[in-house]
Amino acid sequence: MHQQFNISPEEGKRAKWPHEIFLINLIFNHIFLFCATVAVFGTFPLLTALVPAISFAIIGYILIKARRVAASDESWFVKAHWQIGARRNRLFMLLLTVTCIVSGGGLWLSKMFGWAKIPTIALIAGVGLLPFMVALLVLIVLGNESVFMARNGKLPKRFLEQNPDMQAAAQ
Protein backbone atom coordinates (compact mmCIF):
# COMPACT_ATOMS: atom_id res chain seq x y z
CA MET A 1 0.00 0.00 0.00
CA HIS A 2 2.74 2.47 1.02
CA GLN A 3 6.48 2.34 0.74
CA GLN A 4 8.67 3.68 3.55
CA PHE A 5 11.82 5.77 2.91
CA ASN A 6 14.47 7.23 5.18
CA ILE A 7 14.16 11.00 4.97
CA SER A 8 15.26 13.89 7.16
CA PRO A 9 12.71 15.78 9.29
CA GLU A 10 13.34 18.87 7.14
CA GLU A 11 12.57 16.89 4.00
CA GLY A 12 9.32 15.67 5.57
CA LYS A 13 8.33 19.26 6.36
CA ARG A 14 8.99 20.39 2.79
CA ALA A 15 7.16 17.36 1.37
CA LYS A 16 3.97 17.98 3.35
CA TRP A 17 3.69 21.63 2.26
CA PRO A 18 1.59 21.06 -0.93
CA HIS A 19 -0.87 18.92 1.02
CA GLU A 20 -1.20 21.49 3.79
CA ILE A 21 -1.91 24.29 1.31
CA PHE A 22 -4.50 22.05 -0.34
CA LEU A 23 -6.17 21.37 3.02
CA ILE A 24 -6.22 25.08 3.86
CA ASN A 25 -8.07 25.67 0.60
CA LEU A 26 -10.55 22.87 1.25
CA ILE A 27 -11.25 23.48 4.93
CA PHE A 28 -10.89 27.22 5.39
CA ASN A 29 -12.03 28.41 1.99
CA HIS A 30 -14.63 25.84 0.92
CA ILE A 31 -16.16 25.19 4.33
CA PHE A 32 -15.67 28.20 6.61
CA LEU A 33 -15.61 31.00 4.02
CA PHE A 34 -18.41 29.38 2.01
CA CYS A 35 -20.62 29.21 5.13
CA ALA A 36 -19.87 32.86 5.87
CA THR A 37 -20.72 34.01 2.34
CA VAL A 38 -23.90 31.93 2.20
CA ALA A 39 -24.98 33.56 5.46
CA VAL A 40 -24.94 36.98 3.77
CA PHE A 41 -26.13 35.73 0.35
CA GLY A 42 -29.40 37.67 0.57
CA THR A 43 -27.56 40.97 1.04
CA PHE A 44 -24.38 40.32 -0.98
CA PRO A 45 -25.09 37.52 -3.50
CA LEU A 46 -21.90 38.04 -5.50
CA LEU A 47 -19.77 37.54 -2.39
CA THR A 48 -20.12 33.77 -2.83
CA ALA A 49 -18.04 34.10 -6.01
CA LEU A 50 -15.12 34.91 -3.73
CA VAL A 51 -14.84 31.25 -2.69
CA PRO A 52 -14.09 29.78 -6.14
CA ALA A 53 -11.94 32.80 -7.03
CA ILE A 54 -9.72 32.23 -3.99
CA SER A 55 -9.72 28.51 -4.66
CA PHE A 56 -8.60 28.88 -8.28
CA ALA A 57 -5.81 31.22 -7.10
CA ILE A 58 -4.59 28.67 -4.55
CA ILE A 59 -4.82 25.84 -7.08
CA GLY A 60 -2.86 27.94 -9.57
CA TYR A 61 -0.18 28.59 -6.96
CA ILE A 62 0.17 24.87 -6.20
CA LEU A 63 0.37 23.94 -9.89
CA ILE A 64 2.97 26.61 -10.66
CA LYS A 65 4.99 25.76 -7.55
CA ALA A 66 4.89 22.04 -8.44
CA ARG A 67 6.42 22.81 -11.84
CA ARG A 68 9.13 24.92 -10.21
CA VAL A 69 9.91 22.25 -7.64
CA ALA A 70 10.10 19.62 -10.41
CA ALA A 71 12.71 21.72 -12.21
CA SER A 72 14.69 22.51 -9.05
CA ASP A 73 17.41 20.59 -7.23
CA GLU A 74 14.95 19.58 -4.49
CA SER A 75 15.04 15.96 -3.29
CA TRP A 76 13.13 13.34 -5.24
CA PHE A 77 10.85 12.71 -2.23
CA VAL A 78 9.73 16.34 -2.04
CA LYS A 79 9.27 16.43 -5.82
CA ALA A 80 7.10 13.30 -5.59
CA HIS A 81 4.80 14.86 -3.01
CA TRP A 82 4.49 18.04 -5.07
CA GLN A 83 3.50 15.85 -8.05
CA ILE A 84 0.87 14.11 -5.92
CA GLY A 85 -0.39 17.50 -4.74
CA ALA A 86 -0.51 18.88 -8.28
CA ARG A 87 -2.42 15.86 -9.56
CA ARG A 88 -4.97 16.15 -6.76
CA ASN A 89 -5.34 19.90 -7.41
CA ARG A 90 -5.97 19.33 -11.12
CA LEU A 91 -8.73 16.90 -10.19
CA PHE A 92 -10.16 19.40 -7.72
CA MET A 93 -9.99 22.20 -10.30
CA LEU A 94 -12.06 20.08 -12.70
CA LEU A 95 -14.56 19.30 -9.94
CA LEU A 96 -14.79 22.98 -8.95
CA THR A 97 -15.23 24.08 -12.57
CA VAL A 98 -18.09 21.63 -13.14
CA THR A 99 -19.73 22.71 -9.87
CA CYS A 100 -19.48 26.39 -10.81
CA ILE A 101 -20.96 25.70 -14.25
CA VAL A 102 -23.85 23.67 -12.79
CA SER A 103 -24.55 26.26 -10.07
CA GLY A 104 -24.19 29.27 -12.36
CA GLY A 105 -26.17 27.58 -15.10
CA GLY A 106 -28.93 26.70 -12.65
CA LEU A 107 -29.16 30.28 -11.45
CA TRP A 108 -29.19 31.56 -15.01
CA LEU A 109 -31.91 29.08 -16.04
CA SER A 110 -34.03 29.98 -13.03
CA LYS A 111 -33.92 33.67 -13.97
CA MET A 112 -34.57 32.92 -17.61
CA PHE A 113 -37.58 30.67 -17.00
CA GLY A 114 -38.83 32.46 -13.90
CA TRP A 115 -38.55 29.44 -11.63
CA ALA A 116 -39.42 29.80 -7.95
CA LYS A 117 -36.53 30.51 -5.60
CA ILE A 118 -36.79 27.53 -3.22
CA PRO A 119 -37.04 24.78 -5.90
CA THR A 120 -34.17 26.40 -7.78
CA ILE A 121 -31.94 26.42 -4.70
CA ALA A 122 -32.91 22.80 -3.93
CA LEU A 123 -32.09 21.74 -7.49
CA ILE A 124 -28.74 23.52 -7.54
CA ALA A 125 -27.79 22.20 -4.11
CA GLY A 126 -28.81 18.64 -4.95
CA VAL A 127 -27.28 18.43 -8.41
CA GLY A 128 -24.25 20.69 -8.00
CA LEU A 129 -23.30 21.24 -4.40
CA LEU A 130 -24.09 17.92 -2.73
CA PRO A 131 -21.76 15.82 -4.95
CA PHE A 132 -19.13 18.55 -4.57
CA MET A 133 -19.37 18.46 -0.77
CA VAL A 134 -19.07 14.66 -0.70
CA ALA A 135 -15.99 14.84 -2.93
CA LEU A 136 -14.64 17.64 -0.72
CA LEU A 137 -14.87 15.42 2.35
CA VAL A 138 -13.09 12.58 0.54
CA LEU A 139 -10.34 14.97 -0.57
CA ILE A 140 -9.92 16.25 3.00
CA VAL A 141 -9.37 12.69 4.21
CA LEU A 142 -6.90 12.02 1.38
CA GLY A 143 -5.10 15.30 2.09
CA ASN A 144 -4.71 14.45 5.77
CA GLU A 145 -3.34 11.04 4.85
CA SER A 146 -0.86 12.69 2.47
CA VAL A 147 0.38 15.03 5.21
CA PHE A 148 0.91 12.02 7.47
CA MET A 149 2.72 10.10 4.72
CA ALA A 150 4.96 13.05 3.83
CA ARG A 151 5.90 13.63 7.45
CA ASN A 152 6.71 9.94 7.95
CA GLY A 153 8.66 9.34 4.74
CA LYS A 154 6.04 7.34 2.87
CA LEU A 155 4.80 7.28 -0.70
CA PRO A 156 1.94 5.28 -2.18
CA LYS A 157 3.20 2.21 -4.08
CA ARG A 158 0.73 3.00 -6.85
CA PHE A 159 2.35 6.42 -7.37
CA LEU A 160 5.78 4.79 -7.62
CA GLU A 161 4.46 2.22 -10.10
CA GLN A 162 2.96 4.98 -12.27
CA ASN A 163 6.16 7.08 -12.08
CA PRO A 164 9.16 4.86 -12.84
CA ASP A 165 11.50 7.87 -12.77
CA MET A 166 10.59 8.45 -9.11
CA GLN A 167 10.97 4.76 -8.37
CA ALA A 168 14.46 4.82 -9.88
CA ALA A 169 15.37 7.90 -7.83
CA ALA A 170 14.10 6.17 -4.68
CA GLN A 171 16.57 3.33 -5.12
C-alpha positions in Angstrom: 0.0 0.0 0.0 2.7 2.5 1.0 6.5 2.3 0.7 8.7 3.7 3.5 11.8 5.8 2.9 14.5 7.2 5.2 14.2 11.0 5.0 15.3 13.9 7.2 12.7 15.8 9.3 13.3 18.9 7.1 12.6 16.9 4.0 9.3 15.7 5.6 8.3 19.3 6.4 9.0 20.4 2.8 7.2 17.4 1.4 4.0 18.0 3.4 3.7 21.6 2.3 1.6 21.1 -0.9 -0.9 18.9 1.0 -1.2 21.5 3.8 -1.9 24.3 1.3 -4.5 22.0 -0.3 -6.2 21.4 3.0 -6.2 25.1 3.9 -8.1 25.7 0.6 -10.5 22.9 1.2 -11.2 23.5 4.9 -10.9 27.2 5.4 -12.0 28.4 2.0 -14.6 25.8 0.9 -16.2 25.2 4.3 -15.7 28.2 6.6 -15.6 31.0 4.0 -18.4 29.4 2.0 -20.6 29.2 5.1 -19.9 32.9 5.9 -20.7 34.0 2.3 -23.9 31.9 2.2 -25.0 33.6 5.5 -24.9 37.0 3.8 -26.1 35.7 0.4 -29.4 37.7 0.6 -27.6 41.0 1.0 -24.4 40.3 -1.0 -25.1 37.5 -3.5 -21.9 38.0 -5.5 -19.8 37.5 -2.4 -20.1 33.8 -2.8 -18.0 34.1 -6.0 -15.1 34.9 -3.7 -14.8 31.2 -2.7 -14.1 29.8 -6.1 -11.9 32.8 -7.0 -9.7 32.2 -4.0 -9.7 28.5 -4.7 -8.6 28.9 -8.3 -5.8 31.2 -7.1 -4.6 28.7 -4.5 -4.8 25.8 -7.1 -2.9 27.9 -9.6 -0.2 28.6 -7.0 0.2 24.9 -6.2 0.4 23.9 -9.9 3.0 26.6 -10.7 5.0 25.8 -7.6 4.9 22.0 -8.4 6.4 22.8 -11.8 9.1 24.9 -10.2 9.9 22.2 -7.6 10.1 19.6 -10.4 12.7 21.7 -12.2 14.7 22.5 -9.0 17.4 20.6 -7.2 15.0 19.6 -4.5 15.0 16.0 -3.3 13.1 13.3 -5.2 10.9 12.7 -2.2 9.7 16.3 -2.0 9.3 16.4 -5.8 7.1 13.3 -5.6 4.8 14.9 -3.0 4.5 18.0 -5.1 3.5 15.9 -8.0 0.9 14.1 -5.9 -0.4 17.5 -4.7 -0.5 18.9 -8.3 -2.4 15.9 -9.6 -5.0 16.2 -6.8 -5.3 19.9 -7.4 -6.0 19.3 -11.1 -8.7 16.9 -10.2 -10.2 19.4 -7.7 -10.0 22.2 -10.3 -12.1 20.1 -12.7 -14.6 19.3 -9.9 -14.8 23.0 -9.0 -15.2 24.1 -12.6 -18.1 21.6 -13.1 -19.7 22.7 -9.9 -19.5 26.4 -10.8 -21.0 25.7 -14.2 -23.8 23.7 -12.8 -24.6 26.3 -10.1 -24.2 29.3 -12.4 -26.2 27.6 -15.1 -28.9 26.7 -12.6 -29.2 30.3 -11.4 -29.2 31.6 -15.0 -31.9 29.1 -16.0 -34.0 30.0 -13.0 -33.9 33.7 -14.0 -34.6 32.9 -17.6 -37.6 30.7 -17.0 -38.8 32.5 -13.9 -38.5 29.4 -11.6 -39.4 29.8 -8.0 -36.5 30.5 -5.6 -36.8 27.5 -3.2 -37.0 24.8 -5.9 -34.2 26.4 -7.8 -31.9 26.4 -4.7 -32.9 22.8 -3.9 -32.1 21.7 -7.5 -28.7 23.5 -7.5 -27.8 22.2 -4.1 -28.8 18.6 -5.0 -27.3 18.4 -8.4 -24.3 20.7 -8.0 -23.3 21.2 -4.4 -24.1 17.9 -2.7 -21.8 15.8 -4.9 -19.1 18.5 -4.6 -19.4 18.5 -0.8 -19.1 14.7 -0.7 -16.0 14.8 -2.9 -14.6 17.6 -0.7 -14.9 15.4 2.4 -13.1 12.6 0.5 -10.3 15.0 -0.6 -9.9 16.3 3.0 -9.4 12.7 4.2 -6.9 12.0 1.4 -5.1 15.3 2.1 -4.7 14.5 5.8 -3.3 11.0 4.8 -0.9 12.7 2.5 0.4 15.0 5.2 0.9 12.0 7.5 2.7 10.1 4.7 5.0 13.0 3.8 5.9 13.6 7.5 6.7 9.9 8.0 8.7 9.3 4.7 6.0 7.3 2.9 4.8 7.3 -0.7 1.9 5.3 -2.2 3.2 2.2 -4.1 0.7 3.0 -6.9 2.3 6.4 -7.4 5.8 4.8 -7.6 4.5 2.2 -10.1 3.0 5.0 -12.3 6.2 7.1 -12.1 9.2 4.9 -12.8 11.5 7.9 -12.8 10.6 8.5 -9.1 11.0 4.8 -8.4 14.5 4.8 -9.9 15.4 7.9 -7.8 14.1 6.2 -4.7 16.6 3.3 -5.1 
